[in-house]
Amino acid sequence: MLNLKTISKILGALLGIEALLMSLCLFVSLWYKDNDIAAFLWAILITVAAGSVFRLMGRHADNTIGRRDAYFVVAVAWVIFSLFGTLPFLISGDIPNFTNAFFETMSGFTTTGATIVDYPEHLPKGLLFWRSLTQWIGGLGIVFFTIAILPSLVGGSLKVFAAESTGPIKSKLHPRLSTGAKWIWIVYFVLTVACILSYKVCGMNWFDSFNYAMTSTATGGFGTESGSIATFHSPSEEYVCTIFCFLSGVNFTLLYTSVAGFKFRQLFRNSEFKFYTTMIAAFTVFIMLELIFQRNYEVEHAFRSSVFQVVSFITTTGLYSDDAAKWPHVTWVVLAACMFFGGSSGSTSGGIKSIRGVMLLKVVKNEFRQILHPNAVLPMKIDGYNVQMSKRVTLLGFIGLYLFLTLICAFTMIAAGIDSTNSMTITLSCLGNVGPTLGLEIGPTMSWNELPDFAKWISSFLMLVGRLELFSVLVLFTPSFWKEN
């Protein structure tokens, strides 16, 4: 039923890429002469050996892949990448517990940013770079990265892309998927380089600049210090972080076509972009006023803290410049709403995506009109694109399943003794690939280390499901997926 030879060939290529990425971290370890050199050497050897076995199993593959194969290989690829990604942590002994190592790696590749490391500054430089690199690669997608650099790998790359891409409405940059993928990766790379240089100009050293730039543009959230951006006490760095996280939360295809073609009006006319920026502006003003009148913040400090946290939560980055746990509890509701909606489709951010927020508003508007005109046939257009009825049904199915998973997993954690606010926001954070949580037991500035192991496995599963937009993973658990027809 499944084309196992082609799947094995793809997995072998992916593990080869992962070994290459580990080699970059080995170079960092050698440069800083840290004690994780042997760990990366062994991790690379094991990953290359496993990749060679997969390639050997797929040596006579016919390079064709069906839709069922595509969904299977995408879900499995993220799990396998995370499994082998634990090796540097386990072999070095810096994260000796497998559950913790898998949680950290899955959080990295899915750009969630939740961490079990209490003091990242105590980790060797190579492992810190590995954490950041996992987020940067996971930002646009592991398989999407492969399509960009290995366009001849499989004949069904479009199906693989459909299984991994985010958002209900797809926009094409180029008729050939591999060419479009390359251009999007170029946009991503340019943003990252610009972010590195901006951090450096603001006073960061080169190592921190590289790490924070990778986690900012990937909207990931891992830091090299336990205090995140707040460690540096630099308003300029906070503004730089806010700007690049904001840009990384915009649809990359839209960003490319509007900036490269000097069509800025196209950017500001886009419905999703307007929804995204309106939410940021409204939430920022609300929290800023709360901080001024309830916590006696100065105006600039209140604006900087509020816009940073709003952008960080809505783009699901998870970096922080202030402790939101000490803010008025009404601000937690706003930040939880940011977790839920997320950034734009086709960006590195998580959540349900702003485009679905636009679609929901239009569905509600149409329902009111339908009440007044029962026999009317009401189209739903977004930026000239007519949304078919099937996509509207899928939207409601997606939102319903998202809320159902949130309630079930939050209930499970509450039943296990985790405080209710934490349980709900942990679930939203993992499903939306956000990173920080809200609450007092595990606040937005704390690690998740004290969670019980079963909660970490639930969280890891939610991270994967959220990153691949629910259906791509959950379809594997349906009986119809495994039937012949």
N, C-alpha and C positions, 0 to 999 in steps of 0.2 A: 504493500500500500504506500508506504513512505519510500522515497528514493534515497535509501540509506547511503549509497555510494557518493552521490552528489553532496548530501548533507555532511558526510565525513570529510569530503574534500574542502568544503567551506570551513568547517570547524578547524581543520588542520591549518588552513591559511590564516584564520583568526588567531590561533595560538602562536603561529609564527610572528604575527604582528605584535602580540602581547610580549613575546620574548624580546623583540626589538625595543619595545617601550621600556622593558626592564633594563635593557642595556644602557639606555640614557640615564637611568637612576644609578646604575653601576658606575658610570662615568662621574656622576655627582659625588658618589661615595669615595671614589678614588681621588677626586679633586680635593675633598675635605679630609681625606684620610680617616674616615670614620670606621666604626667596628661592624658595619653591616655589609662589608664587601663580600665576605664569604656567603652570606645569606642570599645576596643577589646572584652570585655565581651559581650556586646550587639551584636557585629558583629558575634561572635561565636555562640551565641544562635539563631540568625536569620538564619544563614547558616545551622546549624544543623536541625532546624525546617523545612527549605525548603528541605534539603536533605532527611529528614524522609518522607516528603510528596511524593517526587519522588520515594523513595524506596517502599512506600506503593502502589503507582500506578503501580509499576512493580513487585509486590510480586508474581504473577503467571507467570512471564516471562519464556519462553522456552529456554533461553540462546542461541538462534541462531540469527545471524545478516547477512544481505545481503550487497552487495556492495553499494546500494543506502542508506541503513541505516548507513553504515560506514561513508560515506561522510557527511551525515546530522549530525550525532552525533559528529563528529570531529569539524565541523564548529560551531555548537551550543555550544559545550563544552567550546570552547575558549571564546565565547561571554558571557556565563553564569558565567564562572570563573571570567571574568573581571567585570561583573555587581556586583557580590557579593564581589569582591575585592575592590570595591569603598567604602564599608561600613565603614571601619576604618577611612578613610579620611573624609567622610561626617559626621559621628557621632561625631568625635573629633572636627570638625569645622575647622581643619587646611586647608582643601580644600573644602569649603562649596558649590562650584559650581559643579553640577553633570557632566556637560560637561568636566570640567577640571579634575575631579576625574576619570571619565571613560577613558579619554585620558591618564592620568598618569598610570592607571592600565593596560590598553591595551598595552601601551608602555613598561611596565614592563614585562608582560607575553610573549610578542612577542620579547623580548630582544632588542627592538629598542633603548631605552635609551633617547629618546626625552622627555624633562620634561617641565612642566609649573611652577615648583617651582623655584622662583628666588633665594632663600637662603635656601637650604636644611638643613644647620646647625642650623636653627631655629626650625626645626621639632623635636618632641619628639623621643627618641631613638627607641621606639617600631615601630613607623611609618617608620623610616629610615631603620630598619631591614626588615620590611614588603616590602618596595620598592625593596631591594636587593634580598629578598627571592623570590619575584615574578619572577625576572629575572632568578634566579638559577633554579627554577622549570620549567620555560618556555624554558630554554636552550635546553634541549633534547626533550621537548614536554610533554604537560600535559597528553595526553592519553598514550604516550609511557611510562611515569612514572607509570601509572596505570597498564599497561601490565606487567611491571617489578615486581610490588609488589602484584598484584591481577591476577595471570595468569588464574585462573578459573572463572573470572568474566563473560566472554562471549566466545562463541564457535567460533566466527568469528574474533578473535583478529588480525589475519594476514591481513584481509581486513581493519580493523581500522588502523593498522600500515601503510599500503600502502597509506591510505588517508592522513596521517600526515607526513610521512617520506620525506626527501628532497633528490633531485638528481635524474637524469634519469636512472642511473645504480645502482641497489641494490646489496650489497655484504652481504652475510650471515656469521655471526660469529658462529652460532650453528644451527643445524636443527630445534630445538624448539625455537620459537620466544621469549618466556618468559625467557628462559635461556640466549639467546643472549642479550636480553634487560638488564638483571641483570649484565652481564659482562661489557656492555657498561657503565652502571651506576656506576659500580665499578671503571672503568677508570676515569670517570667524577669526582667521589668522591675523588679518590687519587690525581688527579690534583688539586682539590680545597683545600684539606688539605695541600699539598705541597706549594700551593700558599699562604695560610694563614701563614704558618710557615716562608716562605721567606719574606713576608711583615713584620712580627714581628721582624725577625732578622735585617731587614733594618731600624727599628726604629719606625714603626707604633704601636699604642696601639692595644689591642686585638679587641676592637669593630671595629675600622677602618679596621684592618686586615681581619676580617670575612666579612665585607661588601664589601670591594674592591676585595677580593678573589672571592666572589660569582659573582660579576658583571664582573670580568675579565675572569673567566673560562666559564661563560655563554655568553661571548662577548656581554654584555648588555650595560654597560656604566653609570648606575646611580652612583653618588658619595654621600658621606656624607658632602661634602663641595662644595660650589658654584664654587670653583677654580679647582675641579677635582684633579687629581694627581699633578698638578702644585702647589697646595696649600702647599705641603710638601717640595718643593725645594730640593728633594733628587734624584740625578742621579741614585743611586742604586735601588730605588723603581721604577724609570721609566724603568730601564733595566729589572727588575723582571716582571713588568707589560707587557712589550713587549714580553718577552719569553713566558709567560703563555697565552697571547692572541694569539700568533703565534701557540702554541701547540693546543689550543682550536679551531683553524681554520683548523686543519688537520682532515681528516676522522678518526673518533674514532675507527672504526673497523680495519682500516689499522694501526693505532697507536698501538692498542692492539696486533695484530698478529705479527707486526714487533719488538716491544719492548719486549713483554712477551716471544716470541719465539726466541729472539735474531737474528731475520732475518732483520738486518738493510739494507741489500742490496735491499730487497723487497720494503722498504720505498723509497729509492733513485732511484729505477727503475720505480716507479709508475708515470704514465704520468701526472695525476692530481697534484700530489705533486711537480713534476718538474715545471709545469706551474705556480703553486701557488708561489713557492720559487723564480722562475725567475722574475715574476712580482714584488715581494717585493724587490728583489735586484736591478732591473732596475729602479723602481720608487724611491727607496731610494737614489741611486746614483744621479739621475737627480735632485731631490729636494735638496740634500746636496750641490751639486755644485751651485745651484741657491742661496742658503742661504749664502754660502761662498763668492761668487762674487757679489751678489746683495744686501745682507744685512750685510755683514762683520761679519758673525758668525765665531767663532773659530771652527777648524776642528772637535774636539770631540763633541762640542755643536751642530754643524750642523748635524753630523751623528746621535746623540742621538735624536734630535728633529725630523729629517726626518724619521728615522726608526720607531720611536714611532707613529707618525701620519700616516704613510703608513700602518703599521700593524693594528693600531686602525681602520682605514677606511676600509681596505680590509677584515678584520675579522668582520667588522660592529660592533665593540665594542663601539666606540664613546667617550672613555675617551681622555683627551688631556693633553699635557704637555707644549704646546705653543699655541699662538693665530695665527692660520693659516690665519685668515682674514687680517693680516698685512703682509703676505708673498706676493711675486710677483704673479700676477693673473694667470700666466701660471701654477703655482703649483696647482691652483684650478682645472684645467682641469685634472691633474694627479690624484688628490684626488677624483674627480667625477668618473673617470675611475675605481678607487678602489671601490667606492660605487656600481658601476654597476656590476663588476665581482664577488666580494665577495670571501669568502673562499672556502673550499672543501665541497663536498656533504658529508652527514653523520657527519657533525660537528655542532657546535652551531652557526655558522656564517650565514649571510644572503646573499643577492645579487643573481645573476643568477647561481652562483656556478662555480668554476674553471673547473669542468668536462665539462660543456657546452662550455666553451672557447676552451677546447681541441677538442671537437666534431666539433665546428665551423671551426677551423683551418683545420681539416681533411676533412670536407665537401668542403671547398674552394680548398684544394689540389687536391681532387678527381675531382672537376669540371674542373680544369686546365688540368688534365690528360685525362678527358673525351673529351675535345675539340680536343686533339691530336689523341685520339683513340675512335672515336664515338661508335663503336660496342663493346667496352670492358665492361665486368661486373666487376666493381671495389668494392671489399669488404671494409668495414671500421672497422678496429680492434683497440681496445684500451686495452692494457695490456692482449692480448690474448682473449679478449671478442669481439665477432663479433656483432657489432651494427646493429640491423635489420633496414630495410628501414622504418618500422612504427615508430621507435624511432627517426629516422632522421626527419621525417615529424613532429613528436611531438615537436622536438627541434625547428624547424623553426616556428611552431605555438606558442610555448612558448615565443620565442624571439620577434615575431611579436606582440603578445598580451601585453608583457611587455612594449615594446616601445609605443604601442597604448595607454595603460593606462597612461603612463608617460606624453605623449603629451596632452591627454584630460584633465587630472587633473591639469597639469601645466598651460594649457590655461585657465582653469576655475579660477585658483588663480590669474593669470595675469589680467583677465577681472575684477576681484573683487578689483584690485588696489594694489596687492602685487607685489613687485619689481621682475623683470623677473629672475634674478639670484637666488634669494631666492625661487621663485615658482618652478623652475626646480629642484633645489637641495633639496627642501623640499619633492617633489614628489619622487625623487630618494632615498632620505634618508628613507622615510617611506616604500616604496615598497621594498627596500633592507634591511630594519630593521637596519639601520646604527645609527641614533641618531642625530649627529650634522648636521648642514646645512652650506652652504657657502654663503657669502654675507655680506652686511653692515648693513641691517635692523635687521636681526636675524643671527648673526655670529656663528661660531663654539663654542664659549664660552658663548653664551647667552641662556636663556630659551625661550620657545615658547609661553609664556604667552600672548604676545601682538597679537597673531593671532586671527582673528575673529572666533566665535564659529563654523560657517559652515566649515571653513578650518580645524578646529580640528576634526570635524566628518569625513571629507574626509580623513584626515591623519590617523585617527583610523581605518577606513575601509581599507586603503592601507596597514597599518601595518598587519592586519589580513590576507589579500589577499597575501601579500608578504611572511608572515611566513608559510602559508600553500601552497605556490607555485602556486598561481593563480587558476589553474583548480579545486582544491579541494573545493574552495569557490564559484567560478563563475559558476560551474556546477549547483548549487542550483537555479540559476536565469534563467535556460533554461527551456522551456516548456516540453521538453522530460523527464526531471528529475521527473516531477510530473505526467507523464502518467503511466498507469497501467503496460504496457509492456516495 
